[in-house]
């Protein structure tokens, strides 16, 4: 291969002949390489991609149907297009994840021809064609241009300039483009120029391209096929965040490279086209075959990053309203609009916009908002400026859908995406390592919005349930990541996609909430107003945010901090994990340490000396105390000492606004137990919830004894808050305990818990029987009822079993009498468990008539609840006989094996039908099935027996994987056995 030059990489004929003469054996190889990767009229880059995108390399050539529009540029010499894998090129800027700073995009003129026809929905592959003219400013002399491109085939490339003040000046010259090639690894298109661009001058890149429409993934430009009004229909939509704009048009696909966009969509006349801005005009074009197409143009966008560009071409209806003079439209399937399913979202959207405008004193800058409900959308929801996109399950609410948490979920997600219009769209993080500045604050303000419109909303408890609980379960000092990542940690584009996780959303929201709590809401909002105003239509770093908070602090004297805002918050955002605070109430000594999953096991790994600057809001005997700070590993707080009085107690972390867990010495826990047994209502609900969650997590990870956690449950007969009960039950009555009954513990737990469950059970069973509609606005009950009913029925509470029979049979006989949604999974399961083949066959008939995947999965699991071996055997036979029934949503054998009875039946079934199971589900799912069957092993002999059982079914590498995993299961089960023995001993003593 020749050395790099200004004209790119190629193998000349002379060099090829010389090489052939010197090393004859290489001639064939060179000929092949020259044919594939040397000079060529056009080599689609998609042919060399193999990144898991369905059929990316197999798209046929798009039909060339040129529109009679402005002629394409005719370069003096057509550039040659090649693909160059990393090991065939020298090191260069194309090996870096970030674009070189040579060019700054100013404006895009983008035209896309989306060739979707309503009469060609069965086409195996769709393509689009496009043209983009990008006005750029050159900042450093260069004869090599890099921009992003993924799966696009370049048809032509030109560079005009330097541009004069008149963009249409016909005398503007052209810069020769010698070659266009693609650096696959970092997804770059490289233009090799015949002469260098000059710093300070503006140029226009003119590119024509084609690309694929994706059908099996919702990234870039993708297709949704769905049913509406009884007909099969399709729509096209886009998802650009974080790095998919480059698969729709060549661009500078980084968040700091903001530009304005003029967008034109060419589409079939039967469809409507939507984009970020309102429609500017519409005209008709005819292709060379005489087919007519509609050309829709849109107004110029504000400055924005490429990841916010958005398009949709659809046959949908809409409902609309005006808020402060700006139109809001919700687009959805025609059936859904006619049924009123979009009305709830429409009615809340405008007021949410108005609330946030008033809160930040910054008006929403776009003239309209379109929101489209997509039948299938992997990203759930996307905040594109002016064209928000949602999976329809997260936007549409059937008017009679009152007993699900869906209304609350929709309210939260709509609030989140509208919050992004300020955090993300107006002010964008400079790069993806600080994506939490977008997602964390949008997640935090969901709760402010909901609380504003629902003053009685239990904000702290819902924040715990929706945000804190899950992230505190995952976050720890060893295996988690920091919220704000260092740039050098990123080497591949795929790592950007990985940032959209709980640490960005949940931990980010928790950081914002903690910051608000130790400042106060007034200072918090004032600082954010200043930040948003300063960086509007621009980009910001995390330090920019801290600087504006510091300015707000410096402008007042009431709030005093132990360090700068940056020092405080960097201690949280730049290191992984979170602290455990331990307070000795006898001495007032408080210490902090990183939280580990399994403290004793990781003792040898505790080399971290990290400390956090921790705000401690706290209460003593029910009275809120002054804020204190733990800014070193330990500190003495004499005011936190307690006396011998039974009513003297302390709780740290007021309202759980701090991102940490709290431990106490023996006396501290004892005082809290005494108060709970004496008068639990003296401790607020959020803190009863906190105590349960902290004590069980700390005991599970060996910071305290399990007996300390169990002691905290003695008062539960007086607990009437279902969310607190839910926290107890998910920790005490685990899934493993339910599926594999330990009869010793079961008998003891039954006696202990039923005695305490009676009160809370009577409250909610009465509501279910007499006034179930009362639950529709009780979000905490809606998310907690299933666990309460599951536990009550599992413990054999006769009233629970009887209610299950009643609700199931009433539904069987009168299908219009739906089982209340919050407890439907439990009722379906026990309806089958307490019934016979009549109930099972009825549920199968319902399953076969359902189309929604969520409902089918729920029914599939319910059918595995039968206690009759012959029914479960028949179920598995149906599952592997795909010609009879299509159980496609889940592995039915695995579902059956998950229960105590089903484990043995599934094992026998597998012995006799393993080939059919492999044909149906594949060997990969067979491996996971082995784990399910072997989930109770505690000896090496059991491992050997299970390996012998499955050895002939698995390949060698799978057998090694299974052995290692079974050893891990054994180890975990031995720990559980020891823990369960201690639980049983405690229950004997306290029952």
Number of C-alpha atoms within 10 A of each C-alpha: 15 13 10 13 9 15 19 22 23 20 18 13 10 9 13 18 14 12 15 16 12 11 10 11 11 13 17 11 10 18 14 11 14 18 13 14 19 24 22 15 11 17 22 21 25 21 14 16 18 11 8 7 14 13 15 19 17 11 17 11 13 15 11 9 14 12 17 10 9 6 8 11 13 10 15 10 11 17 26 24 28 27 25 20 14 14 7 12 17 12 11 8 15 23 19 15 15 17 19 14 10 17 25 19 20 18 20 23 16 19 21 21 20 22 19 22 16 16 8 12 16 9 9 9 16 23 19 20 25 23 23 22 23 25 25 21 22 20 16 16 15 16 18 21 20 25 20 25 27 25 23 25 24 28 20 21 26 24 23 17 20 19 20 13 8 8 12 9 10 7 9 14 13 16 20 22 25 20 24 26 27 30 23 22 16 22 23 26 28 22 28 25 23 15 16 16 25 17 14 13 16 22 28 24 19 19 21 21 19 23 25 27 27 22 19 12 16 19 25 25 27 21 24 19 16 15 12 16 10 8 8 11 20 22 22 23 24 27 27 23 22 23 22 20 28 25 22 27 31 27 22 24 24 21 22 19 20 24 21 19 24 19 25 25 24 25 24 22 14 13 19 17 25 23 28 28 26 20 16 12 11 13 10 13 15 15 14 11 9 9 11 15 20 20 20 21 23 20 16 18 21 18 18 25 25 27 22 25 22 26 25 25 23 26 19 22 17 18 15 16 14 12 14 9 9 14 15 22 21 26 24 27 24 14 15 22 18 13 12 14 21 27 19 17 19 20 13 15 21 19 15 22 20 15 15 21 15 11 14 17 13 15 13 19 12 15 13 19 25 22 25 27 23 28 17 17 23 12 13 15 22 25 22 29 30 25 24 24 28 25 18 22 16 21 29 24 21 15 12 7 13 18 19 19 20 20 21 15 16 19 21 19 20 24 25 26 24 26 26 23 24 26 23 29 24 22 23 29 22 18 17 23 23 24 25 31 27 24 25 26 25 26 27 24 21 22 21 15 20 19 14 12 13 11 9 9 17 17 17 16 21 17 20 20 17 12 20 22 16 14 19 23 11 13 21 18 20 16 11 14 18 19 28 23 19 11 12 7 9 16 14 14 15 12 13 17 13 9 21 15 13 19 25 26 25 26 29 27 28 26 23 22 22 19 20 16 19 22 18 12 13 10 19 20 16 17 21 19 16 16 19 22 16 15 16 17 19 22 22 21 15 19 13 15 19 21 16 21 24 15 15 19 21 13 9 10 7 9 12 12 14 14 11 16 21 18 13 19 21 18 17 23 21 14 18 22 26 25 23 20 23 20 26 20 24 16 14 16 16 21 19 26 19 21 22 25 20 14 19 13 12 12 10 8 11 15 8 10 8 16 19 21 19 24 22 19 21 20 20 17 16 15 9 12 16 9 15 15 15 20 17 14 15 16 15 15 17 13 11 23 19 22 12 10 8 14 17 17 26 21 24 23 20 19 20 25 23 21 22 19 23 21 23 20 13 13 15 21 22 17 20 24 20 19 20 21 17 14 12 19 14 12 18 13 20 19 19 22 23 24 22 20 21 18 25 24 20 24 19 19 17 16 20 19 16 21 17 17 24 19 16 22 20 17 17 21 16 18 21 17 15 21 25 23 22 22 21 20 17 15 15 16 17 11 13 14 15 16 15 15 15 13 10 11 18 17 14 18 20 17 15 17 19 17 13 17 20 14 15 18 21 12 12 19 17 11 14 18 10 10 11 15 13 12 20 17 16 16 20 20 19 20 17 21 22 19 20 24 25 20 24 21 20 18 20 12 17 11 14 22 19 15 19 25 20 14 20 25 17 15 14 15 9 10 11 9 13 13 19 17 17 20 21 20 20 23 27 24 23 25 27 26 19 15 17 14 13 9 19 22 14 12 19 17 10 13 21 13 9 12 9 9 12 11 13 21 16 17 21 24 17 25 26 27 26 26 17 17 14 12 18 24 18 10 21 25 19 16 23 23 15 12 8 10 14 13 19 15 12 15 20 26 29 23 21 29 24 24 24 18 19 25 23 16 20 24 23 13 17 22 12 10 14 18 15 15 23 17 10 16 18 12 18 11 16 22 17 14 22 21 20 18 21 21 18 17 20 20 14 12 10 15 19 12 11 20 20 11 14 19 14 11 19 17 11 11 8 16 17 13 11 22 16 12 15 26 16 12 19 21 15 15 18 16 13 14 14 11 17 18 14 15 19 18 14 16 18 14 8 12 12
